[in-house]
């Protein structure tokens, strides 16, 4: 056979070198895919795809909540990084990624219930909730319903908590632009997602990273995706949740964010909040500047061990 003939022509040292290279590639691949994935039931007919990694250790579990039309794997860099020292959990919210698609309950309020049920199923106590974009609305809804007594901390990433329909009158032009965006997304879902991903990520980790995110986004039916956006932006006024946050809070914003001032204002309303902005990053700050983001998160979590604030 051709393969057998080719092998006989290669010297033993070369074969050993090839083996070392292959083993190294396999090791890199294994290290970049930390954790196991499984489906976890959180309610009647609803299961979430969950990635779990790391060991419980002495510190709190870190729970990563993705944004609209994305899934757990968007946090892959953070999963790999923090699984070395903490129990790490990331998941696809309902109607996103591999999780159950539902025609109802696609709101931050229902996703907050899903999150609460997931934490109970996994036996997670006093975690740090880390939410990005839509995930910020989900955390606000969770705080509104369950408070913060069972949380070690909160991290809100580059999104202002929505003031719901109350904000439409104050920002009519922005509201009109968003509704035009909904129509474009419904008519041209893949093209819209591709443009969106290129806009929110200025430094993709690989050539195929954007296409991978678009493929995940396509798993959410467009009609459901629009319903989610409407509920996120114009549904419930969640700003009262700010007054209920009684645990240490970190707000991380892109220096380019259109909502930078609102995020700073939110930080001023939370007793134990720290505000940080990241330069040279688009909306997905944890992808564009992963080392800086990880540094801020690591410092925040480390300080929790010495924080004496209690409910």
Kinemage of the C-alpha trace (Angstrom):
@kinemage 1
@onewidth
@group {chain A} dominant
@subgroup {mainchain}
@vectorlist {calphas} color= white
{ca unk a 1} P 0.000 0.000 0.000
{ca unk a 2} L 1.085 3.609 -0.603
{ca unk a 3} L 0.860 4.501 3.107
{ca unk a 4} L 3.058 1.538 4.105
{ca unk a 5} L 5.681 2.421 1.493
{ca unk a 6} L 5.736 6.048 2.575
{ca unk a 7} L 6.253 5.108 6.229
{ca unk a 8} L 9.251 2.877 5.404
{ca unk a 9} L 10.948 5.828 3.698
{ca unk a 10} L 10.708 8.016 6.810
{ca unk a 11} L 13.502 7.716 9.337
{ca unk a 12} L 12.785 6.820 12.959
{ca unk a 13} L 13.815 10.277 14.303
{ca unk a 14} L 11.406 11.956 11.895
{ca unk a 15} L 8.617 9.602 12.954
{ca unk a 16} L 9.306 10.418 16.590
{ca unk a 17} L 9.213 14.138 15.802
{ca unk a 18} L 5.872 13.735 14.027
{ca unk a 19} L 4.516 11.814 17.023
{ca unk a 20} L 5.596 14.582 19.405
{ca unk a 21} L 3.944 17.218 17.224
{ca unk a 22} L 0.721 15.202 17.034
{ca unk a 23} L 0.650 14.668 20.788
{ca unk a 24} L 1.200 18.368 21.311
{ca unk a 25} L -1.683 19.195 18.995
{ca unk a 26} L -3.945 16.769 20.824
{ca unk a 27} L -2.929 18.292 24.155
{ca unk a 28} L -3.723 21.807 22.942
{ca unk a 29} L -7.056 20.604 21.641
{ca unk a 30} L -7.868 18.960 24.964
{ca unk a 31} L -6.857 22.034 26.946
{ca unk a 32} L -9.014 24.270 24.757
{ca unk a 33} L -12.060 22.110 25.326
{ca unk a 34} L -12.113 22.008 29.097
{ca unk a 35} L -15.194 20.583 30.756
{ca unk a 36} L -18.066 18.316 29.869
{ca unk a 37} L -21.372 19.145 28.237
{ca unk a 38} L -24.759 17.704 29.141
{ca unk a 39} L -28.449 18.529 29.110
{ca unk a 40} L -30.049 19.526 32.404
{ca unk a 41} L -33.810 19.705 32.876
{ca unk a 42} L -34.949 22.971 34.449
{ca unk a 43} L -38.705 22.749 33.973
{ca unk a 44} L -41.524 20.968 32.208
{ca unk a 45} L -40.251 20.174 28.739
{ca unk a 46} L -37.253 22.522 29.014
{ca unk a 47} L -33.651 21.367 29.210
{ca unk a 48} L -30.531 23.492 28.976
{ca unk a 49} L -27.222 22.476 27.509
{ca unk a 50} L -24.649 23.035 30.252
{ca unk a 51} L -20.857 23.033 30.265
{ca unk a 52} L -19.288 22.200 33.621
{ca unk a 53} L -15.581 22.381 34.327
{ca unk a 54} L -13.103 22.665 37.193
{ca unk a 55} L -13.395 21.675 40.831
{ca unk a 56} L -15.445 23.262 43.637
{ca unk a 57} L -12.345 24.321 45.573
{ca unk a 58} L -12.582 26.998 48.243
{ca unk a 59} L -13.871 29.811 46.052
{ca unk a 60} L -17.344 30.407 44.624
{ca unk a 61} L -18.609 28.763 41.463
{ca unk a 62} L -18.506 31.062 38.433
{ca unk a 63} L -21.666 30.979 36.317
{ca unk a 64} L -21.328 32.513 32.840
{ca unk a 65} L -24.516 33.713 31.116
{ca unk a 66} L -24.257 34.492 27.379
{ca unk a 67} L -25.983 37.163 25.356
{ca unk a 68} L -28.756 37.076 22.785
{ca unk a 69} L -28.475 34.406 20.086
{ca unk a 70} L -25.238 32.971 21.513
{ca unk a 71} L -24.375 29.978 23.665
{ca unk a 72} L -22.079 28.746 26.402
{ca unk a 73} L -19.078 28.344 24.114
{ca unk a 74} L -18.728 32.077 23.585
{ca unk a 75} L -17.142 32.015 27.057
{ca unk a 76} L -14.622 29.326 26.040
{ca unk a 77} L -11.529 31.367 26.926
{ca unk a 78} L -12.893 32.114 30.403
{ca unk a 79} L -14.006 28.503 30.915
{ca unk a 80} L -10.499 27.240 30.141
{ca unk a 81} L -8.884 29.946 32.262
{ca unk a 82} L -10.966 29.788 35.423
{ca unk a 83} L -11.572 26.029 35.487
{ca unk a 84} L -8.018 25.751 36.771
{ca unk a 85} L -9.045 27.380 40.048
{ca unk a 86} L -12.860 27.334 40.280
{ca unk a 87} L -15.935 25.364 39.445
{ca unk a 88} L -17.147 26.912 36.190
{ca unk a 89} L -20.608 26.632 34.655
{ca unk a 90} L -21.806 28.037 31.338
{ca unk a 91} L -25.008 27.243 29.498
{ca unk a 92} L -27.154 27.853 26.447
{ca unk a 93} L -30.294 29.721 27.594
{ca unk a 94} L -33.659 28.398 26.448
{ca unk a 95} L -34.255 28.804 22.705
{ca unk a 96} L -30.529 29.336 22.121
{ca unk a 97} L -27.821 26.948 21.002
{ca unk a 98} L -28.607 23.322 21.828
{ca unk a 99} L -31.163 24.066 24.552
{ca unk a 100} L -34.894 23.451 24.178
{ca unk a 101} L -36.664 25.835 21.803
{ca unk a 102} L -39.898 27.214 23.222
{ca unk a 103} L -42.542 29.519 21.770
{ca unk a 104} L -43.224 31.050 25.184
{ca unk a 105} L -41.135 32.175 28.114
{ca unk a 106} L -38.414 33.795 26.019
{ca unk a 107} L -38.000 36.640 28.472
{ca unk a 108} L -35.400 37.571 31.086
{ca unk a 109} L -37.994 36.818 33.759
{ca unk a 110} L -38.498 33.207 32.646
{ca unk a 111} L -34.801 32.729 31.957
{ca unk a 112} L -34.177 33.885 35.537
{ca unk a 113} L -36.406 31.042 36.724
{ca unk a 114} L -34.481 28.654 34.469
{ca unk a 115} L -31.219 29.862 36.008
{ca unk a 116} L -32.542 29.450 39.537
{ca unk a 117} L -33.690 25.905 38.760
{ca unk a 118} L -30.352 25.103 37.102
{ca unk a 119} L -28.384 26.209 40.153
{ca unk a 120} L -30.580 24.041 42.347
{ca unk a 121} L -30.201 21.017 40.047
{ca unk a 122} L -26.416 21.400 40.067
{ca unk a 123} L -26.202 22.034 43.815
{ca unk a 124} L -24.537 25.416 43.356
{ca unk a 125} L -24.481 27.620 46.451
{ca unk a 126} L -23.461 31.294 46.591
{ca unk a 127} L -22.119 31.559 43.028
{ca unk a 128} L -20.822 34.571 41.150
{ca unk a 129} L -23.211 35.328 38.279
{ca unk a 130} L -21.480 36.765 35.210
{ca unk a 131} L -23.871 38.031 32.543
{ca unk a 132} L -23.084 39.691 29.228
{ca unk a 133} L -25.496 41.764 27.126
{ca unk a 134} L -28.860 39.965 27.334
{ca unk a 135} L -27.358 38.110 30.290
{ca unk a 136} L -27.358 41.415 32.194
{ca unk a 137} L -31.158 41.559 31.824
{ca unk a 138} L -31.390 37.950 33.011
{ca unk a 139} L -29.373 38.751 36.137
{ca unk a 140} L -31.518 41.834 36.830
{ca unk a 141} L -34.652 39.691 36.547
{ca unk a 142} L -33.063 37.094 38.844
{ca unk a 143} L -32.255 39.759 41.443
{ca unk a 144} L -35.772 41.182 41.218
{ca unk a 145} L -37.315 37.775 41.941
{ca unk a 146} L -34.800 36.097 44.242
{ca unk a 147} L -32.694 38.894 45.715
{ca unk a 148} L -28.958 38.518 46.287
{ca unk a 149} L -28.728 36.727 49.652
{ca unk a 150} L -27.703 33.489 47.922
{ca unk a 151} L -25.098 35.122 45.668
{ca unk a 152} L -21.409 35.710 46.354
{ca unk a 153} L -21.224 38.392 43.703
{ca unk a 154} L -22.487 39.747 40.395
{ca unk a 155} L -20.623 40.774 37.241
{ca unk a 156} L -22.527 42.792 34.617
{ca unk a 157} L -20.761 42.966 31.250
{ca unk a 158} L -21.304 45.818 28.801
{ca unk a 159} L -25.043 46.406 28.992
{ca unk a 160} L -27.265 48.798 30.890
{ca unk a 161} L -30.205 47.341 32.750
{ca unk a 162} L -33.306 47.993 30.674
{ca unk a 163} L -35.898 50.568 31.695
{ca unk a 164} L -38.423 48.806 29.467
{ca unk a 165} L -41.180 50.638 27.650
{ca unk a 166} L -40.589 53.613 29.929
{ca unk a 167} L -37.443 54.371 27.962
{ca unk a 168} L -39.108 54.398 24.546
{ca unk a 169} L -40.446 57.945 24.886
{ca unk a 170} L -37.078 59.237 26.035
{ca unk a 171} L -35.255 57.659 23.080
{ca unk a 172} L -37.661 57.651 20.118
{ca unk a 173} L -35.022 57.623 17.382
{ca unk a 174} L -33.080 54.792 18.984
{ca unk a 175} L -36.315 52.835 19.466
{ca unk a 176} L -37.305 53.295 15.808
{ca unk a 177} L -33.859 52.126 14.676
{ca unk a 178} L -34.156 49.005 16.785
{ca unk a 179} L -37.524 48.064 15.323
{ca unk a 180} L -36.092 48.471 11.819
{ca unk a 181} L -33.321 46.129 12.938
{ca unk a 182} L -35.910 43.523 13.982
{ca unk a 183} L -37.403 43.497 10.479
{ca unk a 184} L -33.975 43.137 8.885
{ca unk a 185} L -33.134 40.227 11.171
{ca unk a 186} L -36.384 38.420 10.326
{ca unk a 187} L -35.914 38.854 6.592
{ca unk a 188} L -32.188 38.090 6.405
{ca unk a 189} L -31.261 36.201 9.565
{ca unk a 190} L -27.869 34.790 8.551
{ca unk a 191} L -26.663 38.021 6.942
{ca unk a 192} L -27.834 40.017 9.944
{ca unk a 193} L -26.070 37.714 12.407
{ca unk a 194} L -22.869 37.839 10.386
{ca unk a 195} L -22.892 41.640 10.395
{ca unk a 196} L -23.751 41.749 14.077
{ca unk a 197} L -20.943 39.398 15.076
{ca unk a 198} L -18.410 41.402 13.083
{ca unk a 199} L -19.670 44.553 14.819
{ca unk a 200} L -19.548 43.253 18.392
{ca unk a 201} L -16.229 41.388 18.023
{ca unk a 202} L -13.299 43.371 16.667
{ca unk a 203} L -10.643 40.742 17.397
{ca unk a 204} L -12.029 37.255 16.630
{ca unk a 205} L -9.933 34.438 18.068
{ca unk a 206} L -9.744 32.563 14.746
{ca unk a 207} L -10.809 32.748 11.100
{ca unk a 208} L -13.788 30.517 11.771
{ca unk a 209} L -14.895 32.094 15.033
{ca unk a 210} L -17.474 34.424 13.497
{ca unk a 211} L -18.975 31.723 11.305
{ca unk a 212} L -19.249 29.456 14.345
{ca unk a 213} L -21.158 32.114 16.252
{ca unk a 214} L -23.441 32.723 13.282
{ca unk a 215} L -24.204 29.001 13.110
{ca unk a 216} L -25.157 29.019 16.792
{ca unk a 217} L -27.328 32.079 16.245
{ca unk a 218} L -29.167 30.352 13.406
{ca unk a 219} L -30.389 27.709 15.859
{ca unk a 220} L -32.750 30.305 17.344
{ca unk a 221} L -35.785 30.695 15.042
{ca unk a 222} L -36.012 34.289 13.839
{ca unk a 223} L -39.508 34.901 15.220
{ca unk a 224} L -38.371 33.720 18.636
{ca unk a 225} L -35.245 35.848 18.355
{ca unk a 226} L -37.328 38.975 17.767
{ca unk a 227} L -39.606 38.138 20.691
{ca unk a 228} L -36.550 37.830 22.911
{ca unk a 229} L -35.194 41.207 21.823
{ca unk a 230} L -38.519 42.943 22.412
{ca unk a 231} L -38.764 41.416 25.890
{ca unk a 232} L -35.155 42.331 26.663
{ca unk a 233} L -35.355 45.944 25.558
{ca unk a 234} L -38.975 47.008 25.936
{ca unk a 235} L -40.646 44.540 28.271
{ca unk a 236} L -40.130 45.067 31.994
{ca unk a 237} L -38.462 48.051 33.621
{ca unk a 238} L -35.733 46.215 35.526
{ca unk a 239} L -33.912 49.228 36.945
{ca unk a 240} L -35.615 48.790 40.384
{ca unk a 241} L -33.455 45.667 40.749
{ca unk a 242} L -30.452 47.955 41.228
{ca unk a 243} L -31.729 48.877 44.690
{ca unk a 244} L -32.002 45.197 45.616
{ca unk a 245} L -28.377 44.341 44.870
{ca unk a 246} L -26.682 43.858 48.225
{ca unk a 247} L -23.712 41.746 47.184
{ca unk a 248} L -20.378 42.863 45.710
{ca unk a 249} L -20.845 43.853 42.076
{ca unk a 250} L -18.454 44.442 39.199
{ca unk a 251} L -19.578 46.281 36.075
{ca unk a 252} L -17.266 45.890 33.073
{ca unk a 253} L -17.941 48.061 30.028
{ca unk a 254} L -16.373 48.674 26.667
{ca unk a 255} L -14.971 52.190 26.516
{ca unk a 256} L -16.783 52.439 23.159
{ca unk a 257} L -20.190 51.443 24.538
{ca unk a 258} L -23.195 53.584 23.642
{ca unk a 259} L -24.487 52.759 27.120
{ca unk a 260} L -21.325 53.707 28.973
{ca unk a 261} L -22.915 56.568 30.922
{ca unk a 262} L -25.906 54.440 31.936
{ca unk a 263} L -23.615 51.680 33.154
{ca unk a 264} L -21.642 54.177 35.228
{ca unk a 265} L -24.878 55.528 36.689
{ca unk a 266} L -25.954 51.997 37.612
{ca unk a 267} L -22.663 51.422 39.400
{ca unk a 268} L -23.274 54.546 41.449
{ca unk a 269} L -26.636 53.171 42.594
{ca unk a 270} L -25.230 49.878 43.893
{ca unk a 271} L -23.635 50.095 47.353
{ca unk a 272} L -20.751 47.714 46.744
{ca unk a 273} L -20.183 48.190 43.010
{ca unk a 274} L -16.928 48.627 41.147
{ca unk a 275} L -16.930 50.048 37.621
{ca unk a 276} L -14.248 49.268 35.045
{ca unk a 277} L -14.019 50.049 31.356
{ca unk a 278} L -11.892 48.227 28.818
{ca unk a 279} L -10.171 50.114 26.016
{ca unk a 280} L -9.797 48.892 22.441
{ca unk a 281} L -12.710 46.492 22.633
{ca unk a 282} L -16.119 46.201 21.039
{ca unk a 283} L -19.224 44.872 22.797
{ca unk a 284} L -17.761 41.402 23.420
{ca unk a 285} L -15.010 42.773 25.663
{ca unk a 286} L -14.109 39.323 27.010
{ca unk a 287} L -13.246 38.186 23.468
{ca unk a 288} L -11.521 41.344 22.237
{ca unk a 289} L -9.461 41.820 25.408
{ca unk a 290} L -9.572 38.450 27.194
{ca unk a 291} L -6.480 38.980 29.343
{ca unk a 292} L -7.711 42.313 30.689
{ca unk a 293} L -11.203 40.934 31.274
{ca unk a 294} L -9.826 37.869 33.054
{ca unk a 295} L -7.589 40.063 35.208
{ca unk a 296} L -10.562 42.150 36.357
{ca unk a 297} L -12.683 39.082 37.062
{ca unk a 298} L -9.877 37.297 38.901
{ca unk a 299} L -9.265 40.335 41.110
{ca unk a 300} L -12.965 40.726 41.864
{ca unk a 301} L -13.391 37.068 42.836
{ca unk a 302} L -10.229 37.115 44.953
{ca unk a 303} L -11.532 40.121 46.885
{ca unk a 304} L -14.751 38.288 47.706
{ca unk a 305} L -12.826 36.075 50.115
{ca unk a 306} L -11.968 39.083 52.274
{ca unk a 307} L -15.230 40.985 51.806
{ca unk a 308} L -17.090 41.103 55.091
{ca unk a 309} L -20.389 42.394 53.661
{ca unk a 310} L -23.332 40.192 54.637
{ca unk a 311} L -27.052 40.492 54.131
